[in-house]
Amino acid sequence: MEILFAMNVVDLILAVILDLLIGDPYWFPHPVIYIGKLISALDNRARKLCKTNKQIKVFGGAIVVIIAFSSFLVPFIILKISSDVFLIYHILNIILLWTTIATRGLHKEGKKVYDSLAKNDIEDARVKLSYIVGRDTKSLNEYEIIRADVETIAENTADGVIAPILYAILGGAPLAMMYKGVNTMDSMLGYMNEKYKYIGFFPAKTDDVFNFVPARITGFLICLAAPLVGGNILASIKVMIRDRKNHKSPNCAYPEGAAAGAMRVQLGGTNIYFGEKMYKPTIGNKIKELGKEHIVDTIKLMYGSMFYLIILYVLYAILVIVMCFWR
């Protein structure tokens, strides 16, 4: 039992290292692509079959069940089939875990916006930003582009880095992949506009539940990483706690508030999603003017929070193994 636990720890660490080394290569058939295709197919089916908003809303609940169940079941079956062959099992386990983590990809895509701004190419920055945010980027000025990029990196530190690792710790690759399916549903359907507010109701609420604990843990991990960007841990926690409700999501203000507190900047404000204005309160204190250098600082906070989580997990694993052998 101790050996199995230790191997799972090693598999997760190797998956994190693999993500740091190669990220999400475009040539690789990433599971999220197929999860996204299934969600799109179900969305289209719902709009053809359902005649009322209530029916569409119920169908959104069915999408949650289908995506969550299939996202868990597929990796579970793959690992179950290969469990008798030690090497194949662990190779597949590492690959599956790797596909749930998006640290390098988030770094890469967020940094592209910074690089465009550094070249004073605001049009290209808007295009690069549009690949990673849901809001309309066509008319954003430089400040708004920076704010959107910083908020996205901070929020996705929870969604794309910390949460998958936490679920992998709790339930291995199948649970981490289930989380990925739920999060992808929210990214595609969870908008409170006229088109998605019915079909996206249950996907959005399910994502809120799945992210409730990870978002809060991410916030505290980002606060711990505050010294990496010249911030103060206690001051960051204070801002995060104070502004934790300043967001339409019950979770997003935790990582965003922690990042704002660490960098001593202000985030939040009005955004446009699919042509509709969404009014949001501000998060953080405007001690420093938000600049493009804060994109790089947010990436540092992302890495810092991830490394703190891995270190804490390894220490816990060592303690468990030592206690087991001591008995």
C-alpha beads as a LAMMPS data file, in Angstrom:
LAMMPS data file: protein, C-alpha beads

327 atoms
326 bonds

1 atom types
1 bond types

-500.0 500.0 xlo xhi
-500.0 500.0 ylo yhi
-500.0 500.0 zlo zhi

Masses

1 110.0

Atoms # bond

1 1 1 0.000 0.000 0.000
2 1 1 2.838 2.377 0.911
3 1 1 4.580 1.580 -2.386
4 1 1 1.387 2.274 -4.363
5 1 1 0.916 5.602 -2.571
6 1 1 4.555 6.547 -3.214
7 1 1 4.269 5.651 -6.919
8 1 1 1.173 7.830 -7.293
9 1 1 3.088 10.723 -5.740
10 1 1 5.946 10.120 -8.175
11 1 1 3.514 9.914 -11.127
12 1 1 1.959 13.266 -10.248
13 1 1 5.348 14.953 -9.845
14 1 1 6.492 13.541 -13.199
15 1 1 3.260 14.783 -14.794
16 1 1 3.925 18.286 -13.419
17 1 1 7.497 18.151 -14.737
18 1 1 6.238 16.967 -18.134
19 1 1 3.843 19.909 -18.278
20 1 1 6.625 22.332 -17.352
21 1 1 8.869 20.904 -20.072
22 1 1 6.495 20.631 -23.031
23 1 1 3.151 22.110 -21.976
24 1 1 0.281 21.335 -24.366
25 1 1 1.867 20.676 -27.790
26 1 1 -0.453 21.459 -30.694
27 1 1 0.137 18.064 -32.300
28 1 1 -1.009 16.103 -29.243
29 1 1 -4.652 14.865 -29.261
30 1 1 -5.563 16.568 -25.986
31 1 1 -8.582 15.079 -24.139
32 1 1 -10.072 18.551 -23.601
33 1 1 -10.466 18.897 -27.372
34 1 1 -12.728 15.838 -27.442
35 1 1 -14.544 16.888 -24.268
36 1 1 -15.184 20.245 -25.938
37 1 1 -16.497 18.575 -29.099
38 1 1 -18.897 16.484 -27.044
39 1 1 -20.112 19.576 -25.170
40 1 1 -20.652 21.432 -28.475
41 1 1 -22.566 18.465 -29.921
42 1 1 -24.782 18.282 -26.822
43 1 1 -25.336 22.048 -26.895
44 1 1 -26.440 21.889 -30.542
45 1 1 -28.667 18.914 -29.789
46 1 1 -30.334 20.763 -26.932
47 1 1 -31.194 23.744 -29.121
48 1 1 -32.758 21.451 -31.729
49 1 1 -34.780 19.313 -29.317
50 1 1 -35.823 21.777 -26.603
51 1 1 -38.731 24.135 -27.211
52 1 1 -38.742 26.096 -23.945
53 1 1 -36.136 27.710 -21.708
54 1 1 -37.041 25.280 -18.918
55 1 1 -36.328 22.313 -21.190
56 1 1 -32.992 23.809 -22.212
57 1 1 -32.114 24.343 -18.555
58 1 1 -32.930 20.700 -17.733
59 1 1 -30.888 19.556 -20.733
60 1 1 -27.985 21.585 -19.292
61 1 1 -28.247 19.393 -16.191
62 1 1 -28.113 16.301 -18.401
63 1 1 -24.958 17.673 -20.039
64 1 1 -23.349 17.925 -16.595
65 1 1 -24.100 14.250 -15.872
66 1 1 -22.909 13.048 -19.287
67 1 1 -19.667 15.057 -19.288
68 1 1 -18.767 14.380 -15.643
69 1 1 -19.491 10.646 -15.967
70 1 1 -17.662 10.154 -19.281
71 1 1 -14.672 12.296 -18.234
72 1 1 -14.211 10.098 -15.173
73 1 1 -15.052 6.759 -16.763
74 1 1 -12.718 6.884 -19.791
75 1 1 -9.447 7.357 -17.843
76 1 1 -10.693 4.956 -15.159
77 1 1 -11.202 2.200 -17.763
78 1 1 -7.844 2.932 -19.422
79 1 1 -5.999 2.622 -16.109
80 1 1 -8.027 -0.418 -15.022
81 1 1 -7.202 -2.301 -18.223
82 1 1 -3.483 -1.495 -17.949
83 1 1 -3.197 -2.071 -14.169
84 1 1 -1.587 -5.505 -14.535
85 1 1 1.365 -4.124 -16.506
86 1 1 3.347 -1.896 -14.131
87 1 1 5.252 0.210 -16.689
88 1 1 2.335 0.754 -19.082
89 1 1 0.003 1.668 -16.211
90 1 1 2.327 4.336 -14.841
91 1 1 3.168 5.756 -18.274
92 1 1 -0.547 6.116 -19.049
93 1 1 -1.227 7.521 -15.573
94 1 1 1.488 10.165 -16.022
95 1 1 0.183 11.121 -19.483
96 1 1 -3.410 11.404 -18.253
97 1 1 -2.364 13.511 -15.262
98 1 1 -0.187 15.691 -17.498
99 1 1 -3.138 16.541 -19.756
100 1 1 -5.119 17.930 -16.813
101 1 1 -2.422 20.486 -15.842
102 1 1 -2.021 23.712 -17.829
103 1 1 0.831 25.624 -16.181
104 1 1 3.134 26.024 -19.169
105 1 1 0.222 26.596 -21.548
106 1 1 -1.162 29.371 -19.346
107 1 1 2.304 30.897 -19.082
108 1 1 2.798 30.721 -22.840
109 1 1 -0.569 32.186 -23.835
110 1 1 -0.519 34.899 -21.160
111 1 1 3.038 35.906 -22.104
112 1 1 2.071 36.272 -25.779
113 1 1 -0.119 39.231 -24.807
114 1 1 2.787 40.769 -22.885
115 1 1 5.132 40.293 -25.860
116 1 1 2.684 42.036 -28.213
117 1 1 2.308 44.966 -25.813
118 1 1 6.107 45.166 -25.435
119 1 1 6.244 45.658 -29.224
120 1 1 3.492 48.318 -28.983
121 1 1 1.285 46.118 -31.189
122 1 1 -2.052 46.596 -29.451
123 1 1 -4.038 44.980 -32.272
124 1 1 -2.029 41.776 -31.967
125 1 1 -2.356 41.924 -28.170
126 1 1 -6.157 42.064 -28.549
127 1 1 -6.086 39.030 -30.838
128 1 1 -3.784 37.034 -28.530
129 1 1 -5.950 37.943 -25.531
130 1 1 -9.123 36.815 -27.318
131 1 1 -7.754 33.252 -27.354
132 1 1 -7.769 32.993 -23.552
133 1 1 -10.671 35.174 -22.334
134 1 1 -14.422 35.139 -22.835
135 1 1 -14.824 38.914 -22.914
136 1 1 -14.872 41.040 -26.092
137 1 1 -11.317 42.286 -26.781
138 1 1 -11.804 44.247 -30.019
139 1 1 -12.007 47.701 -28.446
140 1 1 -9.905 47.238 -25.293
141 1 1 -7.196 49.790 -24.558
142 1 1 -3.776 48.789 -23.204
143 1 1 -4.802 49.037 -19.545
144 1 1 -7.907 46.900 -20.134
145 1 1 -5.860 44.305 -22.028
146 1 1 -3.360 44.070 -19.168
147 1 1 -6.144 43.784 -16.594
148 1 1 -7.889 41.045 -18.558
149 1 1 -4.656 39.093 -18.965
150 1 1 -3.714 39.402 -15.288
151 1 1 -7.222 38.399 -14.142
152 1 1 -7.260 35.413 -16.494
153 1 1 -3.864 34.125 -15.381
154 1 1 -4.817 34.553 -11.712
155 1 1 -8.210 32.867 -12.134
156 1 1 -6.750 30.023 -14.198
157 1 1 -4.043 29.440 -11.628
158 1 1 -6.940 27.916 -9.705
159 1 1 -8.803 26.355 -12.648
160 1 1 -5.880 25.110 -14.716
161 1 1 -3.130 24.421 -12.181
162 1 1 -4.044 24.067 -8.507
163 1 1 -7.499 22.456 -8.827
164 1 1 -6.408 19.645 -11.202
165 1 1 -3.454 18.828 -8.951
166 1 1 -5.685 18.792 -5.853
167 1 1 -8.195 16.478 -7.534
168 1 1 -5.343 14.276 -8.754
169 1 1 -4.117 14.041 -5.151
170 1 1 -7.612 13.088 -3.969
171 1 1 -8.693 10.703 -6.712
172 1 1 -5.947 10.271 -9.273
173 1 1 -6.245 10.868 -13.012
174 1 1 -9.976 9.942 -13.295
175 1 1 -11.065 12.567 -10.741
176 1 1 -8.680 15.167 -12.173
177 1 1 -10.120 14.501 -15.646
178 1 1 -13.671 14.742 -14.306
179 1 1 -12.784 18.158 -12.915
180 1 1 -11.347 19.104 -16.313
181 1 1 -14.618 18.118 -17.962
182 1 1 -16.656 20.186 -15.510
183 1 1 -14.374 23.192 -15.940
184 1 1 -14.520 22.918 -19.739
185 1 1 -18.335 22.899 -19.545
186 1 1 -18.246 26.117 -17.557
187 1 1 -15.794 27.711 -20.007
188 1 1 -18.052 26.899 -22.950
189 1 1 -21.554 27.239 -21.501
190 1 1 -21.354 29.059 -18.166
191 1 1 -22.153 32.607 -19.269
192 1 1 -24.964 34.669 -17.790
193 1 1 -26.090 36.147 -21.109
194 1 1 -29.218 35.494 -23.145
195 1 1 -27.704 32.663 -25.193
196 1 1 -26.245 30.600 -22.338
197 1 1 -28.051 31.530 -19.119
198 1 1 -30.427 28.546 -19.331
199 1 1 -28.301 25.774 -20.792
200 1 1 -25.291 26.992 -18.803
201 1 1 -27.047 27.252 -15.436
202 1 1 -26.191 23.770 -14.134
203 1 1 -22.694 23.634 -15.721
204 1 1 -21.828 26.949 -14.048
205 1 1 -23.218 25.900 -10.655
206 1 1 -21.404 22.549 -10.842
207 1 1 -18.136 24.300 -11.626
208 1 1 -18.707 26.609 -8.649
209 1 1 -19.033 23.560 -6.391
210 1 1 -15.953 21.829 -7.816
211 1 1 -13.876 25.005 -7.465
212 1 1 -15.117 26.075 -4.041
213 1 1 -12.228 24.591 -2.043
214 1 1 -9.491 24.784 -4.739
215 1 1 -10.111 28.513 -5.318
216 1 1 -9.648 29.292 -1.635
217 1 1 -6.543 27.130 -1.360
218 1 1 -5.174 28.813 -4.498
219 1 1 -5.767 32.222 -2.957
220 1 1 -3.734 31.368 0.125
221 1 1 -0.974 29.764 -1.964
222 1 1 -0.731 32.928 -4.083
223 1 1 -0.510 34.969 -0.890
224 1 1 2.367 32.743 0.270
225 1 1 4.089 33.439 -3.051
226 1 1 3.646 37.242 -2.697
227 1 1 7.333 37.864 -1.762
228 1 1 8.286 36.624 -5.250
229 1 1 6.855 39.864 -6.661
230 1 1 7.831 42.140 -3.786
231 1 1 4.525 41.699 -1.964
232 1 1 3.639 40.986 1.639
233 1 1 1.955 37.726 2.647
234 1 1 -0.267 39.160 5.395
235 1 1 -1.233 42.222 3.332
236 1 1 -2.184 39.933 0.432
237 1 1 -4.352 37.761 2.701
238 1 1 -6.036 40.885 4.070
239 1 1 -6.971 42.114 0.573
240 1 1 -8.140 38.644 -0.486
241 1 1 -10.408 38.257 2.560
242 1 1 -11.758 41.790 2.268
243 1 1 -12.601 41.537 -1.466
244 1 1 -13.548 37.856 -1.610
245 1 1 -17.157 38.696 -2.569
246 1 1 -16.347 41.338 -5.174
247 1 1 -17.041 39.051 -8.119
248 1 1 -20.081 37.447 -9.770
249 1 1 -18.418 34.085 -9.152
250 1 1 -18.232 32.808 -5.559
251 1 1 -14.674 31.617 -6.256
252 1 1 -12.796 33.884 -8.687
253 1 1 -12.210 36.750 -6.244
254 1 1 -9.950 34.550 -4.100
255 1 1 -7.091 34.062 -6.612
256 1 1 -7.690 37.475 -8.185
257 1 1 -7.791 39.191 -4.789
258 1 1 -4.649 37.381 -3.671
259 1 1 -2.820 38.392 -6.856
260 1 1 -4.030 42.002 -6.585
261 1 1 -2.924 42.136 -2.942
262 1 1 0.463 40.595 -3.715
263 1 1 1.163 43.084 -6.534
264 1 1 -0.597 46.024 -4.795
265 1 1 -2.761 46.767 -7.835
266 1 1 -6.470 47.045 -8.538
267 1 1 -8.384 44.581 -10.708
268 1 1 -12.047 44.190 -11.641
269 1 1 -14.432 46.588 -13.332
270 1 1 -16.761 46.498 -16.341
271 1 1 -16.270 43.904 -19.084
272 1 1 -18.164 43.083 -22.283
273 1 1 -19.160 39.457 -22.959
274 1 1 -20.825 38.643 -26.296
275 1 1 -21.909 42.253 -26.712
276 1 1 -23.413 42.562 -23.208
277 1 1 -21.882 44.739 -20.484
278 1 1 -21.088 43.001 -17.212
279 1 1 -20.539 45.349 -14.268
280 1 1 -18.083 44.066 -11.659
281 1 1 -16.773 45.692 -8.487
282 1 1 -13.071 46.347 -8.111
283 1 1 -10.633 44.057 -6.298
284 1 1 -7.462 45.231 -4.525
285 1 1 -5.903 48.601 -3.744
286 1 1 -4.562 50.947 -6.397
287 1 1 -1.187 51.434 -4.707
288 1 1 0.610 50.743 -7.971
289 1 1 -0.603 51.533 -11.483
290 1 1 -1.338 48.312 -13.340
291 1 1 1.279 47.813 -16.070
292 1 1 2.356 45.092 -18.455
293 1 1 5.095 43.995 -16.045
294 1 1 2.312 42.721 -13.792
295 1 1 1.494 40.068 -16.403
296 1 1 4.941 38.592 -15.749
297 1 1 4.449 38.993 -11.998
298 1 1 1.158 37.075 -12.139
299 1 1 2.917 34.245 -13.971
300 1 1 5.513 34.182 -11.168
301 1 1 2.703 33.936 -8.607
302 1 1 1.200 31.043 -10.563
303 1 1 4.470 29.107 -10.473
304 1 1 5.065 29.984 -6.839
305 1 1 1.639 28.739 -5.756
306 1 1 2.085 25.498 -7.697
307 1 1 5.514 24.808 -6.208
308 1 1 4.216 25.477 -2.689
309 1 1 1.418 22.959 -3.251
310 1 1 3.811 20.310 -4.596
311 1 1 6.234 20.863 -1.709
312 1 1 3.409 20.528 0.849
313 1 1 2.155 17.368 -0.870
314 1 1 5.617 15.787 -0.948
315 1 1 6.160 16.587 2.743
316 1 1 2.780 15.064 3.578
317 1 1 3.586 11.967 1.506
318 1 1 6.946 11.522 3.234
319 1 1 5.254 11.851 6.627
320 1 1 2.589 9.236 5.727
321 1 1 5.154 6.775 4.381
322 1 1 7.462 7.197 7.385
323 1 1 4.550 6.683 9.792
324 1 1 3.453 3.548 7.918
325 1 1 6.919 2.005 8.035
326 1 1 7.392 3.091 11.665
327 1 1 4.394 0.957 12.660

Bonds

1 1 1 2
2 1 2 3
3 1 3 4
4 1 4 5
5 1 5 6
6 1 6 7
7 1 7 8
8 1 8 9
9 1 9 10
10 1 10 11
11 1 11 12
12 1 12 13
13 1 13 14
14 1 14 15
15 1 15 16
16 1 16 17
17 1 17 18
18 1 18 19
19 1 19 20
20 1 20 21
21 1 21 22
22 1 22 23
23 1 23 24
24 1 24 25
25 1 25 26
26 1 26 27
27 1 27 28
28 1 28 29
29 1 29 30
30 1 30 31
31 1 31 32
32 1 32 33
33 1 33 34
34 1 34 35
35 1 35 36
36 1 36 37
37 1 37 38
38 1 38 39
39 1 39 40
40 1 40 41
41 1 41 42
42 1 42 43
43 1 43 44
44 1 44 45
45 1 45 46
46 1 46 47
47 1 47 48
48 1 48 49
49 1 49 50
50 1 50 51
51 1 51 52
52 1 52 53
53 1 53 54
54 1 54 55
55 1 55 56
56 1 56 57
57 1 57 58
58 1 58 59
59 1 59 60
60 1 60 61
61 1 61 62
62 1 62 63
63 1 63 64
64 1 64 65
65 1 65 66
66 1 66 67
67 1 67 68
68 1 68 69
69 1 69 70
70 1 70 71
71 1 71 72
72 1 72 73
73 1 73 74
74 1 74 75
75 1 75 76
76 1 76 77
77 1 77 78
78 1 78 79
79 1 79 80
80 1 80 81
81 1 81 82
82 1 82 83
83 1 83 84
84 1 84 85
85 1 85 86
86 1 86 87
87 1 87 88
88 1 88 89
89 1 89 90
90 1 90 91
91 1 91 92
92 1 92 93
93 1 93 94
94 1 94 95
95 1 95 96
96 1 96 97
97 1 97 98
98 1 98 99
99 1 99 100
100 1 100 101
101 1 101 102
102 1 102 103
103 1 103 104
104 1 104 105
105 1 105 106
106 1 106 107
107 1 107 108
108 1 108 109
109 1 109 110
110 1 110 111
111 1 111 112
112 1 112 113
113 1 113 114
114 1 114 115
115 1 115 116
116 1 116 117
117 1 117 118
118 1 118 119
119 1 119 120
120 1 120 121
121 1 121 122
122 1 122 123
123 1 123 124
124 1 124 125
125 1 125 126
126 1 126 127
127 1 127 128
128 1 128 129
129 1 129 130
130 1 130 131
131 1 131 132
132 1 132 133
133 1 133 134
134 1 134 135
135 1 135 136
136 1 136 137
137 1 137 138
138 1 138 139
139 1 139 140
140 1 140 141
141 1 141 142
142 1 142 143
143 1 143 144
144 1 144 145
145 1 145 146
146 1 146 147
147 1 147 148
148 1 148 149
149 1 149 150
150 1 150 151
151 1 151 152
152 1 152 153
153 1 153 154
154 1 154 155
155 1 155 156
156 1 156 157
157 1 157 158
158 1 158 159
159 1 159 160
160 1 160 161
161 1 161 162
162 1 162 163
163 1 163 164
164 1 164 165
165 1 165 166
166 1 166 167
167 1 167 168
168 1 168 169
169 1 169 170
170 1 170 171
171 1 171 172
172 1 172 173
173 1 173 174
174 1 174 175
175 1 175 176
176 1 176 177
177 1 177 178
178 1 178 179
179 1 179 180
180 1 180 181
181 1 181 182
182 1 182 183
183 1 183 184
184 1 184 185
185 1 185 186
186 1 186 187
187 1 187 188
188 1 188 189
189 1 189 190
190 1 190 191
191 1 191 192
192 1 192 193
193 1 193 194
194 1 194 195
195 1 195 196
196 1 196 197
197 1 197 198
198 1 198 199
199 1 199 200
200 1 200 201
201 1 201 202
202 1 202 203
203 1 203 204
204 1 204 205
205 1 205 206
206 1 206 207
207 1 207 208
208 1 208 209
209 1 209 210
210 1 210 211
211 1 211 212
212 1 212 213
213 1 213 214
214 1 214 215
215 1 215 216
216 1 216 217
217 1 217 218
218 1 218 219
219 1 219 220
220 1 220 221
221 1 221 222
222 1 222 223
223 1 223 224
224 1 224 225
225 1 225 226
226 1 226 227
227 1 227 228
228 1 228 229
229 1 229 230
230 1 230 231
231 1 231 232
232 1 232 233
233 1 233 234
234 1 234 235
235 1 235 236
236 1 236 237
237 1 237 238
238 1 238 239
239 1 239 240
240 1 240 241
241 1 241 242
242 1 242 243
243 1 243 244
244 1 244 245
245 1 245 246
246 1 246 247
247 1 247 248
248 1 248 249
249 1 249 250
250 1 250 251
251 1 251 252
252 1 252 253
253 1 253 254
254 1 254 255
255 1 255 256
256 1 256 257
257 1 257 258
258 1 258 259
259 1 259 260
260 1 260 261
261 1 261 262
262 1 262 263
263 1 263 264
264 1 264 265
265 1 265 266
266 1 266 267
267 1 267 268
268 1 268 269
269 1 269 270
270 1 270 271
271 1 271 272
272 1 272 273
273 1 273 274
274 1 274 275
275 1 275 276
276 1 276 277
277 1 277 278
278 1 278 279
279 1 279 280
280 1 280 281
281 1 281 282
282 1 282 283
283 1 283 284
284 1 284 285
285 1 285 286
286 1 286 287
287 1 287 288
288 1 288 289
289 1 289 290
290 1 290 291
291 1 291 292
292 1 292 293
293 1 293 294
294 1 294 295
295 1 295 296
296 1 296 297
297 1 297 298
298 1 298 299
299 1 299 300
300 1 300 301
301 1 301 302
302 1 302 303
303 1 303 304
304 1 304 305
305 1 305 306
306 1 306 307
307 1 307 308
308 1 308 309
309 1 309 310
310 1 310 311
311 1 311 312
312 1 312 313
313 1 313 314
314 1 314 315
315 1 315 316
316 1 316 317
317 1 317 318
318 1 318 319
319 1 319 320
320 1 320 321
321 1 321 322
322 1 322 323
323 1 323 324
324 1 324 325
325 1 325 326
326 1 326 327
